[in-house]
Amino acid sequence: MIDYLTNRDFLLMVLRLVIVFGGLMGAFAYLSLVERRVMAFVQMRPGPNRVGPFGLLQPIADGLKFLFKEQIRPTGANAWLYLAAPLISLVPALLSFSVIPFGPALQVTDLNVALLVVFAVGSLSVYGIVIGGWASNSKYPLIASMRSSAQMISYELSLTLSVVGVLMIGNTLSLVKLVQSQEGLWLGFIPRWNIFLQPVAFVIYIIAATAETNRLPFDLAESEQELVSGWHTEYSGMKFAIYMLAEYANLIAVSCIATILFFGGWNGPSFGPDWMVMILPTIWFVMKISVFVFFYVLMRSTVPRVRYDQLMRFGWKLMLPVALANILITSLLVALS
């Protein structure tokens, strides 16, 4: 009986692993299509719409193009680090999804310190950028990687401090328990989401996450007008595609954490037959993530890029003090309640 239960649990874990990471790989591929189409509509141009109906096969065509492109390596590059850098960016981003709950029963593994794991592995992505810029043996990627490391380290402080208020309210580091703590309604119609208790923390988190993922208006590390596309200038083919996948993986990861911490995770109205009740939580979770992703894409196509000195001044002189003040006020309210 024990062996049967062990085998069954192992098979369930493998099934969850296949569903989560298989779905994520498809999402990463089609997120590039969504981003290009949304930006095209905003900028009043067609966008990619030729490959397949409505351009739906464009990600497959892009993948084949990356796969068969010539793999170029600069003559003076450090061979091993040059090849390892894209993987160092992608692997930590994928590891964070192993502890993110996409539903009550759709999670690869549940840890009581899951949020700490997400922030720990997420902070490793900067090494892939720094190593990629240095190993290319080119001045422009090196400058971009140095700027990116300074930016990510600076805004990682505000990103981490922004969630402390939520943790004091939920009194746990488990992502599942944080979602469960937001169940129910206030006054019969207001969801018990942390966005209503921590609006300042949410704003800080969104801004810091944008800078942490090198998205506009904070993509100073890869600004084409200044740095010839940034730290991945010397990369081509699948190595460049892996860097793109890492960026989209980080984008979806920060959207998942924002949904869990501030918008109730998978919580939402439940209705219909039993099979619908089982899948509705995951549907609500995916819909909330989609709203965040659409917001990031819309912001990229509408907001102009800031200067680097403005970026660093904003992070250290405004974001960090406000995050610390929010922690102080929240701790006083929790202590008095």
C-alpha positions as CSV (number, residue, x, y, z in Angstrom):
1,M,0.0,0.0,0.0
2,I,2.8,2.4,0.8
3,D,4.6,1.6,-2.5
4,Y,1.3,2.2,-4.3
5,L,0.8,5.6,-2.7
6,T,4.4,6.5,-3.4
7,N,4.2,5.6,-7.0
8,R,0.9,7.4,-7.4
9,D,2.2,10.6,-5.8
10,F,5.3,10.4,-8.1
11,L,3.1,10.0,-11.1
12,L,0.9,13.0,-10.0
13,M,4.0,15.1,-9.6
14,V,5.3,14.2,-13.0
15,L,1.9,15.0,-14.5
16,R,1.8,18.4,-12.8
17,L,5.4,19.0,-14.0
18,V,4.4,18.2,-17.6
19,I,1.3,20.3,-17.5
20,V,2.9,23.3,-15.9
21,F,6.1,23.5,-17.9
22,G,4.5,22.3,-21.1
23,G,1.9,25.1,-20.8
24,L,4.6,27.6,-19.9
25,M,6.7,26.8,-23.0
26,G,3.7,27.3,-25.2
27,A,2.9,30.6,-23.3
28,F,6.5,31.8,-23.8
29,A,6.4,31.2,-27.5
30,Y,3.0,32.9,-28.1
31,L,3.7,35.7,-25.7
32,S,6.1,37.1,-28.4
33,L,3.2,37.0,-30.9
34,V,0.9,38.7,-28.4
35,E,3.4,41.4,-27.7
36,R,4.1,42.1,-31.3
37,R,0.4,42.2,-32.3
38,V,-0.6,44.4,-29.4
39,M,2.2,46.8,-30.1
40,A,1.3,46.9,-33.8
41,F,-2.4,47.7,-33.0
42,V,-1.3,50.5,-30.6
43,Q,1.1,51.9,-33.2
44,M,-1.5,51.5,-36.0
45,R,0.3,48.9,-38.2
46,P,-0.6,45.3,-39.1
47,G,2.1,43.4,-37.2
48,P,2.9,39.7,-37.9
49,N,-0.2,38.3,-39.7
50,R,1.1,36.3,-42.6
51,V,2.2,32.9,-41.2
52,G,-0.9,30.9,-40.7
53,P,-4.4,32.2,-39.9
54,F,-4.1,35.6,-38.2
55,G,-0.4,35.0,-37.8
56,L,-0.9,32.2,-35.3
57,L,1.9,30.1,-36.7
58,Q,4.4,33.0,-36.4
59,P,6.1,31.7,-33.2
60,I,6.7,28.3,-34.8
61,A,8.3,30.0,-37.8
62,D,10.4,32.1,-35.5
63,G,11.5,29.0,-33.6
64,L,12.5,27.3,-36.8
65,K,14.4,30.4,-37.9
66,F,16.4,30.5,-34.6
67,L,17.1,26.8,-34.8
68,F,18.6,26.9,-38.3
69,K,20.4,30.2,-38.1
70,E,24.2,30.1,-38.2
71,Q,25.6,29.8,-34.7
72,I,28.3,32.6,-34.5
73,R,30.8,32.9,-31.7
74,P,33.2,35.9,-31.4
75,T,36.8,35.0,-31.9
76,G,37.9,36.3,-28.5
77,A,34.9,35.1,-26.5
78,N,35.3,32.7,-23.6
79,A,33.8,29.6,-25.1
80,W,32.3,27.9,-22.1
81,L,30.9,31.0,-20.4
82,Y,29.6,32.3,-23.7
83,L,27.5,29.2,-24.1
84,A,26.5,28.9,-20.5
85,A,25.3,32.5,-20.0
86,P,21.9,32.1,-21.7
87,L,21.2,29.0,-19.7
88,I,22.2,30.8,-16.5
89,S,19.5,33.4,-17.3
90,L,16.8,30.8,-18.2
91,V,17.2,28.1,-15.6
92,P,16.6,30.3,-12.5
93,A,13.5,31.8,-14.2
94,L,12.1,28.3,-14.8
95,L,12.9,27.1,-11.3
96,S,10.7,29.7,-9.8
97,F,7.6,28.1,-11.5
98,S,8.2,24.8,-9.6
99,V,6.8,26.4,-6.4
100,I,4.2,28.7,-7.9
101,P,0.6,27.4,-7.4
102,F,-1.5,27.7,-10.5
103,G,-4.5,26.2,-8.7
104,P,-5.4,24.3,-5.5
105,A,-4.1,21.1,-7.1
106,L,-1.8,22.4,-9.9
107,Q,1.6,23.0,-8.3
108,V,4.8,21.0,-8.8
109,T,5.8,21.3,-5.2
110,D,4.6,23.1,-2.1
111,L,7.2,24.7,0.2
112,N,6.5,26.7,3.4
113,V,9.2,29.2,2.2
114,A,8.1,29.2,-1.4
115,L,8.2,33.1,-1.7
116,L,11.8,33.1,-0.4
117,V,12.7,30.5,-3.0
118,V,11.2,32.6,-5.8
119,F,13.2,35.7,-4.8
120,A,16.4,33.6,-4.2
121,V,16.4,31.9,-7.7
122,G,15.1,35.1,-9.4
123,S,18.1,37.1,-8.2
124,L,20.4,34.6,-10.0
125,S,19.3,35.7,-13.4
126,V,21.6,38.8,-13.3
127,Y,24.6,36.4,-13.4
128,G,23.5,35.3,-16.9
129,I,23.4,38.9,-18.1
130,V,26.8,39.8,-16.6
131,I,28.5,36.7,-17.7
132,G,27.0,37.0,-21.2
133,G,28.3,40.6,-21.6
134,W,31.7,39.8,-20.3
135,A,32.2,36.5,-22.1
136,S,31.4,38.1,-25.5
137,N,34.7,40.0,-25.3
138,S,33.0,43.2,-26.7
139,K,32.8,46.6,-25.2
140,Y,29.1,47.3,-25.9
141,P,27.7,44.1,-24.3
142,L,30.0,44.6,-21.3
143,I,28.7,48.2,-20.7
144,A,25.1,46.9,-21.0
145,S,25.7,44.0,-18.6
146,M,27.3,46.4,-16.0
147,R,24.3,48.8,-16.3
148,S,21.9,45.9,-16.1
149,S,23.5,44.5,-12.9
150,A,23.5,47.9,-11.2
151,Q,19.8,48.4,-12.2
152,M,18.6,44.9,-11.1
153,I,20.5,45.0,-7.8
154,S,19.1,48.5,-7.0
155,Y,15.5,47.7,-7.7
156,E,15.7,44.2,-6.2
157,L,15.8,45.9,-2.8
158,S,12.6,47.8,-3.4
159,L,11.0,44.6,-5.0
160,T,11.8,42.6,-1.9
161,L,10.8,45.2,0.6
162,S,7.5,45.8,-1.2
163,V,6.2,42.4,-0.2
164,V,7.1,42.6,3.5
165,G,3.8,44.3,4.4
166,V,1.9,41.5,2.7
167,L,3.9,38.9,4.6
168,M,3.2,40.6,7.9
169,I,-0.6,40.5,7.2
170,G,-0.5,36.9,5.9
171,N,2.1,35.8,8.5
172,T,3.5,33.1,6.2
173,L,6.0,32.6,3.4
174,S,4.0,29.9,1.7
175,L,2.4,31.0,-1.5
176,V,-0.5,28.6,-1.0
177,K,-1.3,29.9,2.4
178,L,-1.0,33.5,1.1
179,V,-3.7,32.7,-1.4
180,Q,-5.9,31.0,1.2
181,S,-5.6,34.0,3.5
182,Q,-7.3,36.1,0.8
183,E,-10.4,33.9,0.6
184,G,-13.8,35.3,1.4
185,L,-15.4,38.8,1.0
186,W,-15.7,42.0,3.0
187,L,-19.2,43.3,3.4
188,G,-20.5,40.5,1.2
189,F,-19.1,41.9,-2.1
190,I,-15.5,43.2,-1.7
191,P,-12.8,40.5,-2.2
192,R,-10.4,40.1,0.7
193,W,-7.4,40.8,-1.6
194,N,-4.3,42.4,-0.3
195,I,-4.4,45.1,-3.0
196,F,-7.0,46.9,-0.8
197,L,-4.7,46.6,2.3
198,Q,-1.4,47.3,0.6
199,P,-2.0,49.6,-2.4
200,V,1.4,51.4,-2.0
201,A,3.2,48.1,-1.8
202,F,1.5,47.0,-5.0
203,V,2.6,50.1,-6.9
204,I,6.2,49.7,-5.7
205,Y,6.1,46.0,-6.7
206,I,4.9,46.7,-10.2
207,I,7.5,49.5,-10.8
208,A,10.4,47.5,-9.3
209,A,9.3,44.3,-11.2
210,T,9.4,46.3,-14.5
211,A,12.9,47.4,-13.8
212,E,13.9,44.0,-12.6
213,T,12.8,42.3,-15.8
214,N,14.4,45.0,-18.0
215,R,11.1,46.1,-19.6
216,L,10.3,49.5,-20.9
217,P,10.5,52.2,-19.7
218,F,13.4,50.7,-17.7
219,D,15.2,48.7,-20.5
220,L,18.3,50.7,-20.2
221,A,20.5,47.6,-20.5
222,E,19.3,46.8,-24.0
223,S,18.4,50.2,-25.4
224,E,19.2,49.9,-29.1
225,Q,19.8,53.6,-29.6
226,E,22.6,53.6,-27.1
227,L,24.1,50.2,-26.7
228,V,23.5,48.3,-30.0
229,S,20.9,46.0,-28.4
230,G,22.7,45.4,-25.1
231,W,24.4,42.4,-23.5
232,H,23.2,39.9,-26.1
233,T,24.6,41.8,-29.1
234,E,27.0,39.1,-29.9
235,Y,24.5,36.3,-29.6
236,S,22.6,34.7,-32.5
237,G,20.4,31.7,-33.2
238,M,19.1,29.6,-30.3
239,K,21.4,31.3,-27.8
240,F,19.6,34.6,-28.5
241,A,16.2,32.8,-28.4
242,I,17.1,31.4,-24.9
243,Y,17.7,35.0,-23.7
244,M,14.3,35.9,-25.1
245,L,12.7,33.0,-23.3
246,A,14.3,34.0,-20.1
247,E,12.9,37.5,-20.4
248,Y,9.4,36.2,-21.0
249,A,9.8,33.7,-18.2
250,N,10.7,36.4,-15.8
251,L,7.8,38.5,-17.0
252,I,5.3,35.8,-16.3
253,A,6.9,34.9,-13.0
254,V,6.6,38.4,-11.6
255,S,3.0,38.5,-12.9
256,C,2.3,35.2,-11.0
257,I,3.7,36.6,-7.8
258,A,1.8,39.9,-8.1
259,T,-1.4,37.8,-8.6
260,I,-0.7,35.7,-5.6
261,L,0.3,38.5,-3.3
262,F,-2.2,41.2,-4.2
263,F,-5.1,39.7,-6.2
264,G,-6.1,36.6,-4.4
265,G,-4.3,34.1,-6.6
266,W,-6.8,31.5,-7.9
267,N,-9.7,32.9,-5.8
268,G,-12.8,33.8,-7.8
269,P,-16.4,33.0,-8.2
270,S,-17.2,29.3,-8.4
271,F,-20.2,28.0,-10.4
272,G,-21.3,25.3,-12.8
273,P,-20.9,21.5,-12.6
274,D,-18.2,19.7,-10.6
275,W,-15.7,19.5,-13.5
276,M,-16.0,23.3,-14.0
277,V,-15.6,24.0,-10.3
278,M,-12.3,22.0,-10.4
279,I,-10.8,24.0,-13.3
280,L,-12.2,27.4,-12.5
281,P,-9.5,28.4,-10.0
282,T,-6.7,27.8,-12.6
283,I,-8.8,29.7,-15.2
284,W,-9.1,32.7,-12.8
285,F,-5.4,32.5,-12.1
286,V,-4.4,32.5,-15.8
287,M,-6.9,35.4,-16.5
288,K,-5.3,37.6,-13.8
289,I,-1.8,36.8,-15.1
290,S,-3.0,37.7,-18.6
291,V,-4.1,41.1,-17.4
292,F,-0.7,41.8,-15.9
293,V,1.1,40.7,-19.1
294,F,-1.2,42.8,-21.2
295,F,-0.4,45.8,-19.0
296,Y,3.4,45.3,-19.4
297,V,3.0,45.0,-23.2
298,L,0.8,48.1,-23.4
299,M,3.3,50.0,-21.2
300,R,6.2,49.0,-23.6
301,S,4.3,50.4,-26.6
302,T,3.2,53.7,-25.0
303,V,5.7,54.8,-22.3
304,P,9.0,56.4,-23.4
305,R,12.4,55.3,-22.0
306,V,13.8,57.2,-19.1
307,R,17.5,58.2,-18.7
308,Y,19.8,56.0,-16.6
309,D,20.5,58.7,-14.0
310,Q,16.7,59.2,-13.6
311,L,16.2,55.5,-13.2
312,M,18.8,55.1,-10.4
313,R,17.8,58.3,-8.7
314,F,14.1,57.2,-8.7
315,G,15.0,53.8,-7.3
316,W,17.2,54.9,-4.4
317,K,15.7,58.3,-3.5
318,L,12.0,57.5,-3.9
319,M,11.2,53.8,-4.2
320,L,13.4,52.6,-1.4
321,P,12.2,55.2,1.2
322,V,8.6,54.7,0.3
323,A,9.0,50.9,0.7
324,L,10.6,51.3,4.1
325,A,7.9,53.7,5.2
326,N,5.2,51.3,4.1
327,I,6.8,48.5,6.2
328,L,6.9,50.8,9.2
329,I,3.3,51.9,8.9
330,T,2.1,48.3,8.3
331,S,4.0,47.0,11.3
332,L,2.4,49.6,13.5
333,L,-1.1,48.8,12.2
334,V,-0.5,45.0,12.7
335,A,0.8,45.6,16.2
336,L,-2.2,47.7,17.2
337,S,-4.8,45.5,15.6
